[in-house]
Amino acid sequence: MDHVDFWFDPLCPYSWITSRWMVERQRHRPVTVLWHPLSLGLLHTAPGVAPDELQELARGPVRVLAAAAEAHGEHVVGPLYTALGQRLHDDGGALTDIRVGFFELRKVTERALPDTSAPVPAGGSRPPSARHGRG
């Protein structure tokens, strides 16, 4: 069985598209995927967006995914990313404009949680591993 470490930014539409390909591949071939959230917004700056605003926007969903993994195990990250990604990227998703406010992202994240077995509060604390770029 193949193993894939898949690093993704929950706000990135290209991560979302590629992740859907990976999920489809799992349906047809024996492959295990370990999902790893990251924030491109924390790694890069964008023209016209102040770094503080971008960092605030980017860190919420990543923190929730990291907290879910720490509290419930790595196996919940993929399903939670799917629930979150459907609300952000699919038709009618919240990210029609990348400058969606942090509070809108928080509401979307909170609405995605009940679709999984990871009842992590959206305002939960960031796990120590995520503070240092791991996890």
Backbone torsions as a table, in degrees:
resi	resn	phi	psi	omega
1	MET	NA	134.9	177.5
2	ASP	-77.6	151.7	176.5
3	HIS	-124.0	134.6	179.0
4	VAL	-127.7	129.0	168.6
5	ASP	-94.5	114.7	-174.8
6	PHE	-109.9	112.2	178.1
7	TRP	-94.5	132.3	-175.7
8	PHE	-144.9	150.2	170.6
9	ASP	-104.6	118.3	-176.9
10	PRO	-61.1	-18.4	179.4
11	LEU	-92.1	-11.6	-174.7
12	CYS	-86.0	120.6	179.5
13	PRO	-64.3	-29.2	179.2
14	TYR	-72.6	-37.0	172.8
15	SER	-60.9	-42.7	-178.8
16	TRP	-62.4	-48.2	-179.1
17	ILE	-60.8	-45.7	-179.4
18	THR	-66.4	-37.0	178.8
19	SER	-64.7	-35.5	178.7
20	ARG	-67.3	-34.7	174.4
21	TRP	-62.8	-43.5	-179.4
22	MET	-63.8	-42.2	177.7
23	VAL	-61.6	-41.9	178.5
24	GLU	-64.1	-40.5	178.2
25	ARG	-60.3	-39.3	178.8
26	GLN	-60.1	-28.5	-179.7
27	ARG	-72.2	-22.3	-173.2
28	HIS	-114.4	-15.6	-178.2
29	ARG	-140.1	150.6	177.8
30	PRO	-74.1	104.3	178.6
31	VAL	-145.5	136.1	173.4
32	THR	-104.3	140.0	-178.9
33	VAL	-120.1	128.5	171.5
34	LEU	-105.3	114.6	-174.6
35	TRP	-87.9	132.0	-178.5
36	HIS	-127.3	111.7	177.5
37	PRO	-75.5	146.9	173.1
38	LEU	-148.0	168.5	179.4
39	SER	-122.9	109.6	174.8
40	LEU	-64.3	-31.4	179.3
41	GLY	-63.8	-29.1	177.2
42	LEU	-83.3	-20.7	179.5
43	LEU	-89.1	-26.2	-175.1
44	HIS	-134.3	159.7	172.5
45	THR	-110.6	154.2	-179.4
46	ALA	-115.1	144.6	177.5
47	PRO	-60.8	135.2	175.8
48	GLY	84.8	-2.1	179.7
49	VAL	-121.9	122.7	179.0
50	ALA	-63.3	138.6	-178.5
51	PRO	-52.5	-40.7	-179.6
52	ASP	-63.4	-41.9	178.8
53	GLU	-63.6	-44.9	-179.4
54	LEU	-64.4	-42.9	179.4
55	GLN	-64.0	-41.5	178.9
56	GLU	-64.0	-41.8	179.0
57	LEU	-63.4	-42.6	-171.8
58	ALA	-79.3	-28.8	-169.3
59	ARG	-80.0	-24.9	-176.2
60	GLY	-56.6	-60.1	-179.5
61	PRO	-62.6	-34.7	178.9
62	VAL	-65.5	-41.7	177.8
63	ARG	-61.5	-43.2	-179.4
64	VAL	-64.0	-43.8	178.5
65	LEU	-62.7	-42.5	178.7
66	ALA	-65.8	-41.0	178.8
67	ALA	-66.0	-38.8	177.9
68	ALA	-62.4	-43.3	179.0
69	ALA	-63.6	-42.7	-178.5
70	GLU	-68.7	-39.2	-176.3
71	ALA	-80.3	-32.9	-171.1
72	HIS	-124.9	-5.0	179.6
73	GLY	105.5	156.4	-177.6
74	GLU	-60.6	-25.2	-176.5
75	HIS	-64.2	-17.3	-179.4
76	VAL	-87.1	-12.9	-175.2
77	VAL	-65.6	-46.4	-179.9
78	GLY	-59.2	-52.9	178.5
79	PRO	-62.1	-37.3	178.5
80	LEU	-68.7	-40.7	175.9
81	TYR	-60.8	-40.7	177.7
82	THR	-61.4	-47.3	-179.4
83	ALA	-63.0	-42.8	178.9
84	LEU	-68.5	-46.8	-178.6
85	GLY	-61.4	-37.5	177.3
86	GLN	-60.4	-38.0	-179.4
87	ARG	-78.0	-23.2	-179.4
88	LEU	-93.4	-40.1	-167.2
89	HIS	-112.6	-27.6	-177.7
90	ASP	-71.9	172.5	-177.9
91	ASP	-47.0	128.4	-179.3
92	GLY	79.2	9.8	-178.5
93	GLY	-66.8	162.4	-175.4
94	ALA	-69.0	-21.6	-175.3
95	LEU	-94.9	51.1	172.5
96	THR	-71.8	-21.1	176.1
97	ASP	-136.5	123.7	-174.9
98	ILE	-60.7	-16.8	-179.1
99	ARG	-91.8	29.7	174.3
100	VAL	-58.5	138.7	-178.4
101	GLY	-66.6	156.3	-179.5
102	PHE	-57.0	-39.2	-177.0
103	PHE	-67.9	-32.6	174.9
104	GLU	-65.4	-42.6	177.5
105	LEU	-62.4	-38.8	178.9
106	ARG	-63.8	-43.1	179.3
107	LYS	-62.9	-42.6	179.5
108	VAL	-62.8	-43.2	179.9
109	THR	-62.1	-44.4	179.0
110	GLU	-63.0	-37.2	178.9
111	ARG	-70.7	-26.0	-179.0
112	ALA	-77.8	-29.3	-174.8
113	LEU	-57.1	-42.3	-178.3
114	PRO	-63.8	-16.5	179.0
115	ASP	-74.5	-5.6	-177.0
116	THR	-127.4	178.9	176.5
117	SER	-95.6	27.1	-177.1
118	ALA	-116.8	80.3	-178.6
119	PRO	-77.6	69.1	-179.6
120	VAL	-98.2	126.7	178.7
121	PRO	-62.7	137.7	-179.0
122	ALA	-59.9	-28.3	179.9
123	GLY	-92.4	12.5	-176.9
124	GLY	-60.7	160.3	-177.5
125	SER	-72.8	152.4	179.7
126	ARG	-78.2	129.4	-179.4
127	PRO	-67.6	151.1	-177.9
128	PRO	-55.1	-37.6	-178.4
129	SER	-62.9	-32.7	-179.3
130	ALA	-76.0	-22.5	-179.3
131	ARG	-68.1	-21.5	-175.6
132	HIS	-114.3	21.3	176.9
133	GLY	81.1	8.1	177.0
134	ARG	-110.4	134.2	174.6
135	GLY	91.6	NA	NA
